[in-house]
């Protein structure tokens, strides 16, 4: 049995300590480990897929584009791992898939996607501004929160508009965003 196969066996052993050590070792193996890890992402075993995505997201030889498809995995824990991995490799190319993930059925995926969009920063702002118009209130809140965290002046009009809505959460994040942009003023709704 090869050393790579030994590491893959440790990765999928069910022993978290062994698996975590193998992630570090697989990253050290470099590009030679990538094909085997990508093959493992097709496993029927959710745990094996999760660990494969975990290892891939740590590798400097894996691009953001290679992680994006895992946002569509059938298992929420794999989608969570992918979103977390994308936060570690924040590139503009992941913006649209992450914005779509803001409406994932799993709330942890949604929150991790919002975190990854914050890490992408200013390039994600136009897509986040669009997401504020989403039909789901939860998506809108996550988008406004991300805009508040990014602190981009292009978000001011949408923050001003949202602050007037009857939603405590939207209002909170809109006010927070405006304050972070240095616009600390009293916001009054006209009577």
Secondary structure, DSSP 8 states (H G I E B T S, - for coil): --HHHHHHHHHTSS-HHHHHHHHHHHHHHTHHHHHHHHHHTT-S-HHHHHHHHHHHHH-TTS-HHHHHGGGG-SSHHHHHHHHHHHHHT--GGGHHHHHHHTT-SSHHHHHHHHHHHHHHGGGGHHHHHHHTT-S-HHHHHHHHHHHHHHT-GGGHHHHHHHHTSS-HHHHHHHHHHHHHTT---------
